[in-house]
Amino acid sequence: MSILERILKTVVLDEAIITEKVALSKTAFKIRLQSDSIKNISFIPGAFLRLGIGIGKEELSMKDKIRSYSIWDINSTSGYLDLAIATHSGGLGSQWAIECQEGDAVYYKLKKGNFIADATADSYLMIGDLSALSHLYVINRAVGADKQIASILYNIPKNEFFPDIDGNYPFEVQELLQVSTEEIIAKIKDIAPTLKGYQMVYIAGDSRVCIAAHSFFKNELGWNPKQIKTKPFWNPDKKGLE
């Protein structure tokens, strides 16, 4: 282990133990991390973790040693948090999620980011794929049960879809099993006029969809940038994108 990695483990990152690993669907796992340090987290819905999944693997670059995962659920009193990790991409993070075991130590750092819950709107449209599903679930819970919520979920076969932490399915799965920005834009055109009051959209997942949808809301529908929350989780032509 390099000196830099030793500093990461002992100074920069906090340590937690995997205490539960459960298959959520064909390609997703719930992974629970337990630590006294989690009891001190002041959680903002939409926050995420930098997880040092590759520490100790000398063959990996430093960029590949770190992956980002949304916090799906947290219990600060008991000192645990849950991640929902999709494995369909086949990358290093997916491999780690498949191979990790209960009892393993992991190293993490909490990050707030900008893709967090904003409860000031009257209606919301959630757009995302499997990689973004747990994050959108968190946002949905945080904005309030009295809000109008619509969704466009794409490229999620039904055997890969999983419910939120309460067992419910607040979003409807669309029959969009290929990433088609044209089809997604067409659905936006259908849904946007039905949104009432002050509107907001959360767009996450495939970067190609994020770019196309963000541009459509801003340039075609004329929405204010403050109404458009965008977070690319991955890109098929890049690795390590968060």
KEKE-3310 file (N, C-alpha, C; in steps of 0.2 Angstrom, whole numbers, plus 5000, padded with zeros to 4 digits):
npx = (5004:5003:5011:5002:4990:4989:4988:4976:4967:4970:4969:4961:4949:4934:4931:4921:4910:4904:4889:4878:4872:4862:4853:4844:4838:4840:4851:4856:4862:4858:4869:4874:4882:4891:4895:4903:4906:4896:4886:4888:4885:4877:4864:4860:4847:4851:4864:4881:4893:4910:4919:4932:4935:4946:4957:4973:4975:4987:4988:4979:4974:4974:4962:4954:4952:4943:4926:4909:4894:4877:4868:4856:4848:4848:4852:4856:4856:4857:4869:4871:4871:4863:4867:4862:4867:4870:4874:4875:4884:4896:4908:4923:4917:4905:4910:4916:4904:4898:4907:4910:4909:4899:4906:4918:4929:4927:4931:4927:4920:4910:4900:4892:4888:4878:4867:4854:4840:4827:4814:4805:4797:4781:4778:4786:4797:4805:4819:4828:4839:4844:4855:4853:4842:4840:4844:4835:4824:4827:4826:4813:4806:4810:4805:4792:4776:4765:4767:4766:4771:4780:4787:4800:4807:4820:4828:4827:4825:4811:4815:4826:4822:4819:4810:4807:4814:4803:4796:4788:4783:4786:4788:4783:4788:4794:4792:4805:4818:4830:4842:4836:4836:4827:4815:4813:4813:4801:4792:4794:4788:4775:4772:4777:4767:4757:4762:4760:4759:4774:4787:4799:4813:4822:4836:4845:4858:4863:4874:4872:4858:4856:4862:4855:4841:4842:4846:4834:4824:4829:4832:4821:4809:4811:4814:4820:4837:4838:4827:4831:4838:4853:4862:4875:4878:4885:4895:4895:4907:4917:4926:4925:4917:4906)
npy = (4994:5011:5026:5037:5031:5026:5038:5042:5032:5034:5047:5055:5048:5040:5025:5011:4996:4983:4977:4971:4964:4963:4956:4966:4966:4958:4965:4973:4978:4980:4988:4989:5000:5001:5011:5021:5033:5037:5041:5054:5061:5074:5073:5077:5076:5068:5068:5060:5047:5046:5032:5022:5010:5003:5004:4998:4990:4990:4990:4998:5015:5030:5037:5027:5020:5026:5028:5035:5035:5036:5040:5030:5027:5032:5030:5039:5037:5024:5022:5018:5017:5015:5009:5008:4999:4998:4985:4983:4989:4983:4988:4993:4997:4990:4977:4977:4978:4966:4957:4961:4957:4954:4960:4965:4979:4996:5012:5029:5045:5058:5068:5082:5088:5095:5090:5089:5088:5099:5107:5117:5117:5115:5104:5090:5082:5067:5060:5046:5032:5015:5017:5029:5027:5025:5037:5046:5041:5045:5059:5060:5056:5067:5079:5080:5073:5079:5084:5085:5072:5066:5054:5048:5034:5026:5012:5002:4986:4976:4966:4971:4982:4989:4992:5006:5010:5008:4998:5001:5007:5021:5027:5025:5012:5015:5009:5009:5003:5005:5017:5031:5046:5053:5047:5049:5063:5065:5060:5069:5080:5076:5076:5087:5098:5095:5097:5106:5123:5129:5122:5108:5099:5084:5077:5062:5050:5042:5051:5056:5057:5066:5078:5080:5081:5092:5102:5103:5107:5119:5127:5124:5123:5134:5134:5141:5139:5136:5128:5116:5102:5093:5078:5069:5052:5042:5038:5030:5030:5034:5031:5031:5042:5052)
npz = (5000:4996:5002:5000:5000:5013:5020:5015:5021:5035:5038:5029:5025:5032:5041:5039:5041:5032:5035:5030:5015:5002:4988:4978:4965:4949:4945:4955:4971:4989:5000:5016:5027:5042:5056:5069:5066:5056:5064:5067:5055:5047:5038:5022:5011:4996:4996:4995:4994:4993:4990:4994:4985:4979:4986:4990:4979:4969:4955:4950:4945:4954:4952:4948:4960:4968:4970:4967:4977:4979:4994:5000:5011:5028:5045:5058:5072:5075:5068:5054:5036:5020:5004:4987:4974:4957:4945:4932:4923:4923:4927:4937:4950:4949:4949:4962:4970:4968:4972:4986:5003:5018:5033:5028:5028:5023:5016:5017:5012:5016:5004:5000:4987:4973:4968:4976:4987:4984:4990:4986:4975:4967:4958:4951:4940:4938:4930:4925:4925:4930:4937:4944:4951:4966:4971:4965:4972:4985:4984:4980:4992:5000:4995:4999:5002:4998:4985:4967:4957:4944:4932:4922:4918:4911:4901:4910:4913:4919:4928:4934:4941:4957:4973:4983:5000:5008:5002:4992:4976:4969:4957:4940:4928:4913:4896:4890:4884:4878:4876:4871:4866:4858:4861:4874:4875:4868:4878:4888:4882:4882:4896:4903:4901:4910:4922:4937:4944:4952:4944:4943:4938:4939:4933:4929:4928:4913:4904:4891:4890:4900:4895:4883:4888:4898:4889:4881:4891:4895:4883:4874:4881:4889:4903:4919:4924:4937:4940:4934:4938:4936:4935:4928:4930:4924:4909:4893:4886:4894:4910:4927:4929:4938)
capx = (5000:5007:5010:4996:4984:4989:4986:4969:4964:4971:4967:4956:4943:4932:4931:4915:4910:4898:4885:4872:4872:4856:4851:4838:4835:4845:4858:4857:4862:4858:4875:4874:4888:4890:4901:4901:4907:4890:4881:4890:4883:4872:4862:4856:4844:4854:4871:4883:4899:4916:4920:4938:4934:4952:4963:4977:4976:4992:4987:4974:4976:4971:4956:4950:4952:4937:4919:4904:4888:4871:4865:4849:4845:4853:4850:4861:4855:4860:4875:4872:4868:4862:4868:4859:4872:4868:4880:4874:4889:4902:4915:4926:4912:4901:4914:4916:4898:4897:4912:4911:4906:4898:4912:4923:4930:4927:4933:4922:4920:4903:4900:4885:4886:4873:4861:4851:4833:4824:4806:4802:4792:4774:4777:4792:4798:4811:4821:4834:4840:4845:4861:4851:4835:4840:4845:4828:4819:4828:4823:4805:4804:4812:4802:4786:4771:4759:4769:4764:4777:4779:4793:4802:4813:4822:4833:4827:4820:4807:4818:4831:4819:4818:4806:4811:4815:4797:4793:4783:4786:4783:4788:4781:4793:4792:4794:4811:4823:4836:4843:4834:4835:4821:4809:4813:4811:4794:4788:4794:4783:4768:4772:4778:4761:4753:4765:4756:4762:4781:4790:4806:4815:4829:4838:4851:4860:4867:4876:4869:4851:4856:4864:4849:4835:4844:4845:4827:4821:4832:4831:4815:4804:4812:4814:4825:4842:4837:4822:4833:4844:4856:4868:4877:4881:4890:4895:4898:4913:4922:4926:4926:4912:4902)
capy = (5000:5017:5031:5041:5027:5026:5044:5042:5028:5036:5054:5058:5044:5037:5018:5007:4989:4980:4973:4968:4964:4959:4957:4970:4964:4954:4968:4978:4976:4984:4987:4993:5002:5003:5014:5026:5040:5038:5044:5061:5064:5078:5071:5081:5071:5069:5068:5054:5045:5044:5026:5019:5003:5000:5005:4992:4987:4994:4990:5003:5022:5033:5039:5021:5018:5030:5028:5039:5031:5040:5037:5028:5028:5033:5030:5041:5035:5017:5022:5014:5019:5010:5011:5003:4999:4994:4981:4981:4992:4979:4992:4992:4998:4985:4971:4978:4977:4959:4953:4962:4953:4956:4960:4969:4986:5000:5018:5033:5052:5061:5073:5085:5089:5100:5086:5088:5089:5106:5106:5123:5117:5112:5098:5087:5077:5063:5057:5043:5025:5011:5020:5035:5026:5026:5044:5049:5039:5050:5066:5060:5056:5073:5085:5080:5068:5083:5087:5082:5069:5062:5051:5045:5029:5023:5007:4997:4980:4975:4961:4975:4987:4988:4997:5011:5007:5006:4993:5004:5009:5028:5029:5020:5010:5016:5004:5012:4998:5007:5024:5034:5053:5056:5045:5053:5070:5065:5059:5075:5085:5074:5076:5094:5103:5092:5099:5112:5127:5130:5115:5107:5092:5080:5072:5059:5043:5042:5058:5058:5059:5072:5083:5081:5083:5098:5107:5104:5111:5126:5130:5123:5125:5140:5134:5144:5134:5134:5123:5110:5099:5088:5075:5063:5047:5038:5039:5024:5031:5036:5028:5035:5048:5052)
capz = (5000:4995:5007:4999:5002:5020:5022:5014:5026:5042:5039:5025:5024:5038:5041:5040:5040:5028:5040:5027:5008:5000:4981:4977:4959:4945:4944:4960:4978:4994:5004:5022:5030:5049:5059:5074:5062:5053:5069:5067:5049:5046:5031:5017:5005:4989:4998:4992:4997:4990:4993:4992:4984:4976:4990:4991:4973:4966:4948:4948:4946:4960:4950:4948:4967:4971:4966:4971:4977:4983:5001:4999:5017:5034:5052:5062:5079:5075:5064:5048:5030:5015:4997:4982:4969:4951:4943:4925:4919:4922:4928:4943:4955:4949:4952:4969:4973:4967:4976:4993:5008:5025:5037:5025:5030:5018:5018:5014:5014:5014:5000:4999:4980:4971:4966:4982:4987:4984:4991:4985:4969:4967:4955:4949:4935:4939:4924:4926:4924:4936:4941:4947:4954:4973:4972:4964:4977:4991:4982:4980:4999:5004:4993:5002:4999:4995:4979:4961:4955:4937:4931:4916:4920:4905:4901:4916:4913:4925:4933:4937:4945:4964:4976:4988:5006:5011:4998:4987:4969:4968:4950:4935:4924:4906:4891:4886:4886:4874:4877:4865:4868:4855:4864:4881:4874:4866:4884:4891:4879:4885:4903:4905:4901:4915:4929:4940:4948:4950:4941:4944:4935:4941:4927:4931:4924:4907:4902:4885:4891:4904:4891:4879:4892:4900:4884:4879:4896:4895:4876:4870:4886:4892:4910:4922:4926:4944:4939:4931:4942:4932:4937:4925:4934:4920:4902:4890:4883:4899:4916:4933:4929:4944)
cpx = (5004:5006:5004:4990:4983:4987:4978:4965:4964:4969:4961:4949:4941:4931:4924:4915:4904:4895:4879:4873:4866:4854:4844:4834:4841:4851:4859:4857:4861:4865:4874:4880:4887:4896:4899:4902:4900:4885:4882:4888:4877:4869:4858:4853:4847:4862:4874:4890:4904:4919:4927:4938:4941:4958:4966:4978:4981:4991:4982:4977:4972:4964:4951:4949:4946:4931:4914:4897:4883:4870:4858:4845:4850:4849:4856:4861:4859:4867:4876:4869:4868:4864:4864:4863:4870:4875:4880:4880:4895:4909:4918:4921:4907:4904:4914:4910:4896:4901:4912:4907:4904:4904:4918:4923:4930:4929:4929:4923:4913:4904:4893:4883:4881:4867:4857:4844:4831:4816:4802:4797:4786:4774:4784:4792:4805:4813:4827:4834:4842:4850:4858:4844:4835:4840:4838:4823:4820:4825:4816:4803:4805:4808:4795:4780:4765:4761:4767:4771:4776:4786:4794:4808:4814:4828:4833:4822:4817:4811:4824:4828:4818:4814:4810:4811:4809:4793:4789:4787:4783:4783:4786:4787:4791:4795:4800:4817:4830:4836:4842:4832:4828:4815:4808:4811:4803:4790:4788:4789:4776:4767:4772:4772:4757:4756:4762:4761:4770:4784:4797:4807:4822:4830:4845:4852:4864:4868:4873:4862:4851:4858:4858:4843:4836:4843:4838:4823:4823:4830:4824:4809:4805:4812:4820:4830:4841:4831:4825:4839:4846:4862:4870:4880:4886:4890:4898:4904:4919:4921:4928:4922:4908:4896)
cpy = (5006:5022:5035:5037:5026:5032:5044:5038:5031:5043:5057:5055:5041:5029:5015:5000:4987:4975:4969:4969:4960:4961:4960:4968:4960:4958:4974:4975:4982:4983:4991:4994:5004:5006:5020:5033:5042:5042:5051:5064:5068:5077:5076:5077:5073:5069:5061:5053:5044:5038:5023:5012:4999:5001:4998:4988:4991:4994:4995:5010:5025:5035:5033:5018:5021:5030:5032:5035:5036:5036:5036:5029:5029:5033:5032:5039:5028:5017:5018:5018:5014:5013:5006:5004:4995:4991:4980:4984:4988:4982:4990:4992:4992:4978:4971:4976:4970:4955:4955:4958:4956:4955:4964:4976:4990:5007:5023:5040:5055:5067:5076:5085:5094:5097:5084:5090:5096:5105:5112:5123:5114:5105:5096:5082:5074:5059:5053:5036:5021:5014:5025:5033:5027:5033:5048:5047:5044:5056:5066:5060:5063:5079:5085:5076:5072:5086:5082:5079:5065:5059:5048:5041:5026:5017:5003:4992:4978:4970:4965:4980:4985:4993:5001:5007:5005:5000:4995:5006:5016:5030:5023:5019:5011:5010:5007:5008:5000:5015:5028:5041:5056:5054:5048:5060:5070:5064:5065:5080:5083:5076:5084:5099:5101:5094:5106:5116:5128:5123:5115:5100:5090:5076:5069:5052:5044:5049:5060:5060:5065:5078:5085:5084:5090:5104:5108:5108:5118:5130:5130:5125:5131:5140:5138:5138:5132:5129:5116:5107:5093:5085:5068:5058:5042:5040:5033:5024:5033:5031:5032:5041:5047:5057)
cpz = (5000:5001:5006:5001:5010:5023:5021:5019:5033:5043:5035:5025:5031:5036:5043:5039:5037:5033:5036:5019:5006:4992:4981:4970:4955:4945:4949:4967:4983:4999:5010:5025:5037:5052:5064:5071:5058:5058:5069:5060:5049:5039:5028:5011:4998:4990:4996:4996:4992:4993:4990:4990:4981:4980:4992:4985:4969:4958:4946:4949:4952:4958:4950:4955:4971:4967:4971:4971:4981:4989:5000:5005:5023:5040:5057:5069:5079:5071:5058:5042:5025:5008:4992:4975:4963:4948:4935:4920:4918:4924:4935:4949:4955:4951:4959:4973:4973:4972:4984:4997:5015:5029:5034:5027:5023:5020:5014:5016:5011:5010:4999:4991:4979:4969:4972:4982:4988:4984:4990:4979:4971:4964:4952:4944:4936:4933:4926:4925:4930:4940:4946:4952:4962:4975:4971:4969:4983:4990:4982:4987:5002:5002:4996:4998:4996:4988:4973:4958:4949:4936:4924:4917:4913:4906:4908:4915:4919:4930:4936:4941:4952:4967:4981:4995:5010:5008:4993:4981:4967:4961:4945:4930:4917:4901:4886:4887:4882:4876:4871:4867:4865:4858:4871:4880:4872:4873:4888:4889:4881:4892:4905:4905:4907:4922:4931:4944:4946:4949:4942:4941:4938:4936:4929:4927:4919:4905:4896:4886:4895:4900:4886:4882:4895:4895:4882:4884:4896:4888:4873:4875:4889:4900:4913:4924:4933:4945:4937:4935:4938:4935:4933:4929:4930:4913:4899:4887:4888:4905:4922:4934:4935:4943)
residu = (MET:SER:ILE:LEU:GLU:ARG:ILE:LEU:LYS:THR:VAL:VAL:LEU:ASP:GLU:ALA:ILE:ILE:THR:GLU:LYS:VAL:ALA:LEU:SER:LYS:THR:ALA:PHE:LYS:ILE:ARG:LEU:GLN:SER:ASP:SER:ILE:LYS:ASN:ILE:SER:PHE:ILE:PRO:GLY:ALA:PHE:LEU:ARG:LEU:GLY:ILE:GLY:ILE:GLY:LYS:GLU:GLU:LEU:SER:MET:LYS:ASP:LYS:ILE:ARG:SER:TYR:SER:ILE:TRP:ASP:ILE:ASN:SER:THR:SER:GLY:TYR:LEU:ASP:LEU:ALA:ILE:ALA:THR:HIS:SER:GLY:GLY:LEU:GLY:SER:GLN:TRP:ALA:ILE:GLU:CYS:GLN:GLU:GLY:ASP:ALA:VAL:TYR:TYR:LYS:LEU:LYS:LYS:GLY:ASN:PHE:ILE:ALA:ASP:ALA:THR:ALA:ASP:SER:TYR:LEU:MET:ILE:GLY:ASP:LEU:SER:ALA:LEU:SER:HIS:LEU:TYR:VAL:ILE:ASN:ARG:ALA:VAL:GLY:ALA:ASP:LYS:GLN:ILE:ALA:SER:ILE:LEU:TYR:ASN:ILE:PRO:LYS:ASN:GLU:PHE:PHE:PRO:ASP:ILE:ASP:GLY:ASN:TYR:PRO:PHE:GLU:VAL:GLN:GLU:LEU:LEU:GLN:VAL:SER:THR:GLU:GLU:ILE:ILE:ALA:LYS:ILE:LYS:ASP:ILE:ALA:PRO:THR:LEU:LYS:GLY:TYR:GLN:MET:VAL:TYR:ILE:ALA:GLY:ASP:SER:ARG:VAL:CYS:ILE:ALA:ALA:HIS:SER:PHE:PHE:LYS:ASN:GLU:LEU:GLY:TRP:ASN:PRO:LYS:GLN:ILE:LYS:THR:LYS:PRO:PHE:TRP:ASN:PRO:ASP:LYS:LYS:GLY:LEU:GLU)
# end
